Amino acid sequence: MADDSQCTLQCMNDSICMKGTTDFSDHPTKDGVPLEFHVNGDKDGYHCSCPHGFTGLKCGRKYANCNDGVHKCYHGGKCLEGLEDIYGNDQLYCDCSEAQDDNGMQ
């Protein structure tokens, strides 16, 4: 679905094509470098506006949001209890033992 007839993106997961650049700043980086699926915030001036639980330029990457966004699990990782904060409150973490990237690698 697109809000503009000039959009050439094939948006996924019921996302809507929007004019402008998307902001991935609420997603983690690795040593300050965006994850490979967050490098490009637009294509020809358009991006897909993702529903909750999906990310990437065309919203094709599913993720789980742990601890109100403190941790995000990608590639099929799951949020599990098992950590405590400095106050003794249970916290979630990403269990990536069954996660696989686009190439099927764990």
Z-matrix of the N, CA and C atoms (Angstrom, degrees):
N
C 1 1.453
C 2 1.521 1 108.27
N 3 1.311 2 118.65 1 140.57
C 4 1.461 3 121.68 2 -178.15
C 5 1.520 4 110.63 3 -133.59
N 6 1.340 5 115.08 4 148.48
C 7 1.455 6 119.63 5 175.40
C 8 1.516 7 110.27 6 -93.25
N 9 1.337 8 117.23 7 1.14
C 10 1.453 9 121.80 8 -176.27
C 11 1.528 10 108.26 9 -149.80
N 12 1.300 11 117.25 10 134.77
C 13 1.470 12 121.01 11 -177.41
C 14 1.525 13 112.42 12 -69.83
N 15 1.328 14 118.51 13 -12.07
C 16 1.459 15 121.62 14 179.50
C 17 1.524 16 113.05 15 -82.30
N 18 1.312 17 118.14 16 -10.56
C 19 1.461 18 121.84 17 -176.43
C 20 1.527 19 110.33 18 -71.55
N 21 1.339 20 116.03 19 129.79
C 22 1.463 21 120.95 20 179.14
C 23 1.534 22 112.04 21 -108.46
N 24 1.319 23 117.92 22 0.20
C 25 1.467 24 120.82 23 -179.57
C 26 1.519 25 111.06 24 -72.83
N 27 1.293 26 116.14 25 142.81
C 28 1.459 27 122.19 26 173.56
C 29 1.531 28 107.10 27 -97.86
N 30 1.327 29 115.99 28 85.45
C 31 1.460 30 121.30 29 -176.81
C 32 1.527 31 110.20 30 -65.77
N 33 1.320 32 115.60 31 144.39
C 34 1.459 33 121.84 32 -176.16
C 35 1.533 34 110.54 33 -114.71
N 36 1.312 35 116.05 34 164.11
C 37 1.459 36 123.83 35 172.62
C 38 1.528 37 113.35 36 56.25
N 39 1.316 38 115.52 37 46.62
C 40 1.466 39 123.08 38 177.74
C 41 1.526 40 113.82 39 59.73
N 42 1.319 41 116.97 40 26.93
C 43 1.463 42 119.87 41 176.98
C 44 1.526 43 110.11 42 -84.13
N 45 1.321 44 115.08 43 165.83
C 46 1.466 45 121.78 44 -176.13
C 47 1.524 46 109.27 45 -119.25
N 48 1.311 47 116.91 46 133.67
C 49 1.454 48 121.95 47 177.84
C 50 1.530 49 109.23 48 -74.32
N 51 1.339 50 114.55 49 129.26
C 52 1.464 51 120.97 50 -177.37
C 53 1.529 52 109.61 51 -128.22
N 54 1.300 53 115.79 52 151.22
C 55 1.463 54 121.62 53 175.39
C 56 1.524 55 108.48 54 -77.89
N 57 1.330 56 116.18 55 138.40
C 58 1.457 57 120.98 56 178.03
C 59 1.520 58 112.04 57 114.49
N 60 1.322 59 114.81 58 -172.86
C 61 1.457 60 122.62 59 -177.62
C 62 1.518 61 109.63 60 -109.27
N 63 1.316 62 117.46 61 135.51
C 64 1.460 63 120.90 62 177.74
C 65 1.523 64 110.54 63 -80.54
N 66 1.314 65 116.04 64 160.59
C 67 1.460 66 122.42 65 -177.30
C 68 1.534 67 108.75 66 -114.22
N 69 1.320 68 116.44 67 116.05
C 70 1.456 69 121.24 68 178.73
C 71 1.526 70 111.75 69 -101.83
N 72 1.317 71 118.48 70 16.94
C 73 1.463 72 121.01 71 -173.78
C 74 1.523 73 113.66 72 -64.70
N 75 1.331 74 118.66 73 -18.78
C 76 1.460 75 119.76 74 177.78
C 77 1.526 76 112.36 75 -86.59
N 78 1.333 77 116.86 76 5.28
C 79 1.463 78 122.00 77 176.69
C 80 1.524 79 108.68 78 -105.33
N 81 1.335 80 116.86 79 150.82
C 82 1.469 81 119.48 80 -176.66
C 83 1.526 82 112.49 81 -69.22
N 84 1.320 83 113.66 82 162.78
C 85 1.458 84 122.09 83 174.51
C 86 1.530 85 107.37 84 -123.18
N 87 1.300 86 116.13 85 166.57
C 88 1.462 87 120.76 86 174.11
C 89 1.517 88 107.05 87 -111.81
N 90 1.323 89 115.85 88 108.58
C 91 1.462 90 122.13 89 -176.95
C 92 1.526 91 111.59 90 55.51
N 93 1.336 92 116.61 91 38.25
C 94 1.456 93 121.85 92 177.88
C 95 1.512 94 114.99 93 85.04
N 96 1.328 95 117.28 94 -4.02
C 97 1.464 96 121.74 95 -179.48
C 98 1.528 97 108.38 96 -102.05
N 99 1.346 98 118.18 97 129.99
C 100 1.469 99 119.87 98 179.52
C 101 1.523 100 112.17 99 -59.61
N 102 1.327 101 116.14 100 150.94
C 103 1.454 102 120.79 101 173.25
C 104 1.524 103 108.53 102 -60.72
N 105 1.344 104 117.16 103 153.64
C 106 1.472 105 120.44 104 -172.20
C 107 1.520 106 113.46 105 -56.57
N 108 1.320 107 118.32 106 -29.05
C 109 1.463 108 120.01 107 -179.86
C 110 1.527 109 112.24 108 -89.15
N 111 1.336 110 117.37 109 6.71
C 112 1.465 111 121.62 110 175.40
C 113 1.527 112 112.26 111 -119.88
N 114 1.312 113 117.72 112 11.87
C 115 1.465 114 121.18 113 -177.90
C 116 1.524 115 110.91 114 -69.90
N 117 1.334 116 117.77 115 -45.37
C 118 1.470 117 121.61 116 -177.33
C 119 1.523 118 110.33 117 -100.37
N 120 1.330 119 115.78 118 120.98
C 121 1.462 120 121.09 119 179.65
C 122 1.517 121 113.36 120 -92.35
N 123 1.329 122 117.01 121 -6.24
C 124 1.462 123 119.76 122 176.19
C 125 1.522 124 109.67 123 -161.31
N 126 1.319 125 114.96 124 163.17
C 127 1.466 126 121.94 125 172.01
C 128 1.510 127 106.18 126 -132.34
N 129 1.311 128 115.93 127 117.85
C 130 1.466 129 122.56 128 -178.09
C 131 1.528 130 111.57 129 54.40
N 132 1.353 131 115.93 130 33.81
C 133 1.463 132 120.44 131 176.11
C 134 1.523 133 114.70 132 85.55
N 135 1.339 134 118.20 133 13.28
C 136 1.469 135 121.82 134 -179.07
C 137 1.526 136 110.23 135 -131.30
N 138 1.316 137 115.35 136 155.48
C 139 1.462 138 122.73 137 173.63
C 140 1.524 139 108.58 138 -147.31
N 141 1.306 140 116.45 139 166.63
C 142 1.463 141 121.02 140 176.53
C 143 1.524 142 108.56 141 -99.12
N 144 1.307 143 116.56 142 131.67
C 145 1.458 144 122.76 143 177.67
C 146 1.528 145 107.45 144 -85.00
N 147 1.327 146 115.74 145 110.37
C 148 1.470 147 121.59 146 -170.49
C 149 1.522 148 113.57 147 -83.64
N 150 1.332 149 116.27 148 142.40
C 151 1.463 150 119.65 149 170.28
C 152 1.533 151 109.23 150 -73.24
N 153 1.313 152 116.30 151 162.97
C 154 1.463 153 121.48 152 179.92
C 155 1.538 154 110.14 153 -54.01
N 156 1.328 155 115.79 154 134.55
C 157 1.453 156 120.85 155 177.75
C 158 1.521 157 114.36 156 95.36
N 159 1.345 158 117.27 157 -1.52
C 160 1.461 159 121.28 158 178.43
C 161 1.519 160 109.56 159 -131.33
N 162 1.317 161 116.20 160 149.52
C 163 1.456 162 121.13 161 179.76
C 164 1.523 163 109.52 162 -148.08
N 165 1.321 164 115.85 163 179.24
C 166 1.457 165 122.85 164 -178.23
C 167 1.517 166 109.96 165 101.51
N 168 1.299 167 116.45 166 165.57
C 169 1.463 168 121.33 167 -177.57
C 170 1.524 169 112.58 168 -55.94
N 171 1.352 170 116.35 169 -40.98
C 172 1.464 171 120.30 170 -178.93
C 173 1.534 172 112.49 171 -108.81
N 174 1.360 173 116.22 172 12.22
C 175 1.476 174 122.32 173 177.65
C 176 1.525 175 112.33 174 64.18
N 177 1.295 176 116.89 175 32.77
C 178 1.451 177 120.45 176 -179.26
C 179 1.519 178 114.54 177 -94.17
N 180 1.336 179 117.23 178 -0.56
C 181 1.465 180 121.06 179 -177.04
C 182 1.526 181 109.53 180 -108.13
N 183 1.329 182 116.20 181 116.16
C 184 1.462 183 121.10 182 178.81
C 185 1.528 184 109.37 183 -84.09
N 186 1.338 185 116.05 184 144.26
C 187 1.462 186 119.17 185 175.11
C 188 1.521 187 109.65 186 -146.18
N 189 1.321 188 115.33 187 159.65
C 190 1.466 189 122.55 188 175.18
C 191 1.522 190 107.38 189 -108.27
N 192 1.303 191 116.96 190 139.79
C 193 1.453 192 123.46 191 -177.43
C 194 1.527 193 108.64 192 -104.19
N 195 1.319 194 117.52 193 114.61
C 196 1.470 195 122.15 194 -178.57
C 197 1.534 196 110.16 195 -106.33
N 198 1.322 197 115.78 196 146.62
C 199 1.475 198 121.43 197 174.81
C 200 1.522 199 112.21 198 52.96
N 201 1.305 200 117.09 199 51.62
C 202 1.463 201 122.18 200 178.39
C 203 1.525 202 112.78 201 53.05
N 204 1.311 203 115.94 202 38.10
C 205 1.455 204 120.43 203 175.15
C 206 1.507 205 115.35 204 93.92
N 207 1.348 206 118.13 205 -1.71
C 208 1.461 207 119.91 206 178.64
C 209 1.526 208 109.96 207 -63.42
N 210 1.323 209 116.78 208 -40.11
C 211 1.463 210 122.25 209 177.33
C 212 1.527 211 108.38 210 -122.48
N 213 1.315 212 115.83 211 142.68
C 214 1.461 213 121.87 212 173.23
C 215 1.520 214 107.14 213 -126.10
N 216 1.324 215 116.05 214 130.27
C 217 1.463 216 121.47 215 -179.31
C 218 1.527 217 108.56 216 -103.97
N 219 1.323 218 116.32 217 126.79
C 220 1.451 219 122.52 218 -179.65
C 221 1.527 220 110.26 219 -111.76
N 222 1.323 221 116.25 220 169.08
C 223 1.476 222 123.30 221 173.22
C 224 1.529 223 112.59 222 62.18
N 225 1.324 224 118.16 223 26.19
C 226 1.460 225 120.09 224 178.90
C 227 1.511 226 114.40 225 90.79
N 228 1.339 227 117.75 226 7.21
C 229 1.463 228 120.70 227 174.39
C 230 1.520 229 109.36 228 -64.25
N 231 1.321 230 117.05 229 153.82
C 232 1.460 231 121.79 230 -175.93
C 233 1.523 232 110.80 231 -120.95
N 234 1.320 233 116.39 232 143.94
C 235 1.456 234 122.32 233 175.33
C 236 1.526 235 108.65 234 -79.62
N 237 1.329 236 116.00 235 125.26
C 238 1.458 237 120.98 236 179.70
C 239 1.526 238 110.17 237 -130.60
N 240 1.321 239 116.26 238 149.90
C 241 1.459 240 120.20 239 172.62
C 242 1.516 241 108.71 240 -75.22
N 243 1.313 242 116.17 241 155.55
C 244 1.452 243 117.97 242 176.88
C 245 1.516 244 113.70 243 154.03
N 246 1.298 245 118.02 244 -6.68
C 247 1.458 246 121.57 245 176.96
C 248 1.520 247 108.93 246 -114.33
N 249 1.322 248 116.15 247 157.85
C 250 1.462 249 120.97 248 174.17
C 251 1.512 250 108.25 249 -125.80
N 252 1.338 251 116.24 250 144.26
C 253 1.454 252 119.64 251 174.42
C 254 1.529 253 108.70 252 -82.09
N 255 1.316 254 117.60 253 -177.65
C 256 1.460 255 121.14 254 -175.90
C 257 1.522 256 112.85 255 -65.85
N 258 1.331 257 117.04 256 -13.11
C 259 1.455 258 121.55 257 179.41
C 260 1.527 259 112.48 258 -99.58
N 261 1.341 260 117.37 259 2.23
C 262 1.450 261 121.20 260 179.97
C 263 1.521 262 114.38 261 85.95
N 264 1.328 263 117.49 262 9.47
C 265 1.467 264 121.28 263 178.38
C 266 1.526 265 110.09 264 -81.38
N 267 1.337 266 115.70 265 138.61
C 268 1.461 267 120.14 266 177.03
C 269 1.521 268 110.36 267 -62.21
N 270 1.299 269 115.78 268 137.88
C 271 1.451 270 122.78 269 178.19
C 272 1.529 271 108.86 270 -128.70
N 273 1.305 272 115.58 271 155.06
C 274 1.459 273 121.52 272 177.54
C 275 1.522 274 110.01 273 -94.60
N 276 1.298 275 115.67 274 153.81
C 277 1.456 276 121.32 275 173.92
C 278 1.523 277 108.50 276 -138.66
N 279 1.314 278 116.77 277 166.61
C 280 1.462 279 121.08 278 179.78
C 281 1.515 280 110.07 279 -90.57
N 282 1.313 281 115.83 280 122.50
C 283 1.457 282 122.12 281 172.41
C 284 1.525 283 106.38 282 -96.45
N 285 1.298 284 116.54 283 109.68
C 286 1.462 285 121.24 284 -175.78
C 287 1.525 286 112.20 285 -102.99
N 288 1.333 287 117.31 286 16.33
C 289 1.460 288 120.42 287 -175.81
C 290 1.528 289 112.41 288 -62.59
N 291 1.325 290 118.57 289 -27.20
C 292 1.464 291 121.05 290 178.89
C 293 1.528 292 112.21 291 -110.49
N 294 1.320 293 116.84 292 6.27
C 295 1.463 294 120.81 293 -178.46
C 296 1.529 295 110.20 294 -72.74
N 297 1.337 296 116.42 295 145.94
C 298 1.456 297 121.75 296 177.28
C 299 1.525 298 109.03 297 -137.32
N 300 1.316 299 115.95 298 138.76
C 301 1.450 300 119.63 299 176.73
C 302 1.537 301 109.98 300 -79.52
N 303 1.309 302 116.97 301 -175.10
C 304 1.462 303 122.05 302 -178.20
C 305 1.525 304 113.57 303 -59.26
N 306 1.332 305 116.30 304 -23.09
C 307 1.464 306 120.75 305 -178.96
C 308 1.527 307 112.36 306 -95.62
N 309 1.337 308 116.76 307 6.75
C 310 1.451 309 120.97 308 179.22
C 311 1.524 310 113.60 309 80.27
N 312 1.319 311 116.81 310 12.30
C 313 1.473 312 120.79 311 -178.80
C 314 1.526 313 109.30 312 -88.22
N 315 1.357 314 116.03 313 139.52
C 316 1.456 315 120.52 314 176.90
C 317 1.499 316 110.09 315 -89.28
